[in-house]
Amino acid sequence: MSLYMHLANELKDQIHIGRYNIGDKLPSVRQLAKEHKVSIATVQEAYRVLEAQLYAIAKPKSGYFVANTVPFENTPKMTKPPQRPMDVSQWEDVLDMLLNTFSKEDDVNVRCQFQHAMPNMHAKTLKPLIKRLYELNKNRPLDGMIYGDVKGDIALRKQLSRVAAASGCHLHLDEFVVTSGCQEALSVCLRAVANAGDIIAVESPGFYGAMQAIKGANLKALEIPTDSHSGLSLDALRLAVDQWPVKAILVTPTVNNPQGFVMPDSKKQALYALAREYDIAIIEDDIYGDIAYSYPRPRTIKSFDEDGRVLLCSSFSKTLAPGFRVGWIAPGSFRNKVLHVKYVSSSMCPTLPQLAIADFIEQGGYDRHLRAMRQDYRSARDTLLKDIKRHFPKETCVSYPEGGYVLWVELPPHYDCVKLADRAREHGIFIAPGQLFSATGKYRNCLRFNFIDSTQEARTNAIEVLGSLIQSQ
């Protein structure tokens, strides 16, 4: 067992026996480092584990405190996906879910939509951005009608350099390529690093959009076992790359989709070292990284990159709004190939949203929005966890997101969440069954929840209905 896990377990034991009660201040990072003769980084990782498991909460400039949320007894265990490269399936199921987009005004029977990973787009902190976009449309309409730079507008790329610095990356504005959202970023990167028939190692479960990007590029997916607390298994990955000619590793290590974990910095660094040892590219999806609950936000794998093998992808779709379609890549040594694939894929991206977002970041609006959303999302997570604990079977396993607004639920094996989704739809409740998050349709007893859509009352009522439907199975 690692030092940080040993320390985390020791602190949990002290909470269980009552040495520290709800709301009590926990020892400082420096105090624990001195008492246990470990590094400050080890203590920080231990506290990150306690936060993920809902035992502790960090308060800015105050330290760590015992949280008031009772953790689940069970969390999802290490997954066991197929041990060989597979063609990605599930497109029809993904398409069916994507087509279930509706106008709530047209369907009064809709209670709640848990299936799409959508941010809070009604936040007051977004008003300056909306106002700026309106002003640009009114005063500079030609900027939105002419060709732009294939790399993206320079004003936005300047601000992307600033945003990336928060994750430990020191990147020049010319190291960025703006894309139409993170979905295009992932697709471009896959085509830039691999050819048809090549093998891509992925987390399992993993984001269905990434799976379909692999399918679209005629690649094969090699699903790697993943832990709901610390991420992809490096031991399993090493065995895989020893056996198969893996071309790239596609991971979401910071606020993972669908499980919500944050891979420890030490493990991110070890993953980079493994990729370097085997000369494999890493495509890092960091789309939720800016809304990690901890501050400062976690580092990216890209921040450890010394030879340009990490292609960092992100977007403002999950932090601001998906309709802006503004994403980006920091492609490292693959820059020229990425630029070519981007050009033949979609050429340039619309300019006005880039200008509005650049101004929003420069004026401090982006940071203010992130601070508000972190608090909002964390509160919504804790309430959903309590509702699931109250209404779902006691054997249910649930992940503990360290950021964002999605979590992973694992029901006992005999439950079928595909059938559950069909029945839930009849009640106006839309969920994403687990099979979407596998290349081969595994995880039928699992589902992913978005815990931001609709009101808190509507979400609580929907969970109660889902609990009844589950029990009836």
Secondary structure, DSSP 8 states (H G I E B T S, - for coil): --HHHHHHHHHHHHHHTTSS-TT-B---HHHHHHHHT--HHHHHHHHHHHHHTTSEEEETTTEEEE-SS---S---------SS-B----HHHHHHHHH----GGG-TT--EE-SS----TT-GGGHHHHHHHHHHHHH-GGGGTS---TT--HHHHHHHHHHHHTTT----GGG-EEESHHHHHHHHHHHHH--TT-EEEEEES--HHHHHHHHHTT-EEEEEEEETTTEE-HHHHHHHHHHS-EEEEEE--BS-TTT--B--HHHHHHHHHHHHHHT-EEEEE-TTGGGBSSSS----GGGG-SSS-EEEEEESTTTT-GGG--EEEE-GGGHHHHHHHHHHHH----HHHHHHHHHHHHTTHHHHHHHHHHHHHHHHHHHHHHHHHHHS-TT-EE---SBSSEEEEE--TT--HHHHHHHHHHTTEE-EEGGGGSSS---TTEEEEES-SS-HHHHHHHHHHHHHHHHH-
